[in-house]
Amino acid sequence: MDYDLVILRYGEIGLKSSKVRSRFEKKLVKNIRASIDCEVDRNQGRIYLFPKDFEECLSKLNKIFGIVSYSPAISTYSNFEDIKSTLSDYVDGLVELGDIDSKTKFAIKCRRVGKHDFSSQQMAAFCGSVVVEKLGCPVDLTNPELTIYVEIRDDDAFIYHEKIEGPGGLPLGTQGKVISLLSSGIDSPVATYLMMKRGCEVVALHFDGAPFTQPKAVENVEKIIEKLQEYASGVPIKTRIIKYGDYLQKCKDDAPEKLTCVLCKSGMYKLAEKLAEDMGALAIVDGSSVGQVASQTLSNILATRYGVEMPILSPLIGLDKIEIERIADEIGTFEISKIDDGGCSAVPRYPETKADIERVREAQESMNQEKVIEETYANN
Ligand SMILES: Nc1ncnc2c1ncn2[C@@H]1O[C@H](COP(=O)(O)OP(=O)(O)OP(=O)(O)O)[C@@H](O)[C@H]1O
């Protein structure tokens, strides 16, 4: 099929005030242009793309947040004669694709914006008769096997038959910056993705626990970031890696063994908070989910956040593992996260599962956590 353009639809952006909407639309267009070579026209709540390479354009649009659906289309003028000849060519293309034949139950849906000397129903009936005349196939408005859309906007008309689902969400970069704690596990890549989907620019922060962890962990994180970059058109993910082995050693040496994991997580939040202040980020993101593993009890989640002032957002907090895995699979990070990274040898035999804030505070003091955090930050 020789398409001329792609029509984009956006959902939530359309609900905003006209000023905000215009800002979001502009950002969306900028993000699209960053990875797709195309001309863009914005008009009456729609974005029209005229790409140089259709295949490439269609493969990238389903990874650009803010787009609810999109349709490759053919354009013509909004009069009976032009619509008839363009629709006739379009139907030839559909026959070639095997999408319609003389037995296909079909419907025409017509939408109109502007003043015309015909109604939408009249145009739909006219287009229906063009197709019937050509192929003799039956019209079925209730259960069509194929719907052909005729969208008329003032002097222009667009014909298409597909509405491809986009990723939804808000345009990346419209909602401020976050520091996302990214491990090579299944959860944090999904948490990062969900915040990107809500329009947040991401700085991915990974803690390299060597010598307690293996180089494979950093390698896997780098592969995950590469995968997530596919969704970051226009606002690439920035990466920071903090060497965390010395901090972990201090936890083991100067605090109760049982609290190593709690102090590890608490240190991550505190370092993320420092980085956020330096990079102008407004929140920290992590992949916590209540009760998912023994270390993620509600009391542990709360105790690890003690002394951190910046909001910590956990978009997976109420999701089941199976729901998280499904998203990880859809976005392509699951396969990478499943690769064994060797784990962390700093984990004690019996890690704390019911951390008490008072005991955590004492442990933070006994290891002089604030000073160690300062040193760790300065050395990275
Ligand atoms: N090495 C690390 N670097 C950066 N963030 C980390 C690291 N380890 C853990 N985190 C953050 O802490 C969260 C909770 O980690 P924890 O190990 O308790 O759970 P998890 O279920 O293994 O998480 P994940 O599947 O994301 O690794 C992670 O989702 C992630 O956001």
The ligand as a Gaussian input file, in Angstrom:
#p B3LYP/6-31G(d) Opt

LIG

0 1
 N       22.399000      -2.368000      42.700000
 C       21.351000      -1.541000      42.645000
 N       21.443000      -0.366000      42.010000
 C       20.395000       0.486000      41.947000
 N       19.201000       0.225000      42.517000
 C       19.048000      -0.921000      43.174000
 C       20.104000      -1.876000      43.279000
 N       19.621000      -2.927000      43.993000
 C       18.348000      -2.638000      44.322000
 N       17.985000      -1.443000      43.831000
 C       16.682000      -0.750000      43.960000
 O       16.004000      -1.195000      45.110000
 C       14.764000      -1.832000      44.747000
 C       14.464000      -3.001000      45.657000
 O       15.519000      -3.920000      45.540000
 P       15.442000      -5.389000      46.146000
 O       16.740000      -6.018000      45.874000
 O       14.911000      -5.291000      47.522000
 O       14.230000      -6.018000      45.319000
 P       14.150000      -6.781000      43.916000
 O       12.764000      -7.365000      43.884000
 O       15.304000      -7.664000      43.704000
 O       14.180000      -5.548000      42.858000
 P       14.668000      -5.613000      41.340000
 O       13.904000      -6.723000      40.700000
 O       14.331000      -4.257000      40.779000
 O       16.152000      -5.847000      41.394000
 C       14.975000      -2.227000      43.314000
 O       13.748000      -2.394000      42.638000
 C       15.787000      -1.079000      42.781000
 O       14.977000       0.028000      42.499000

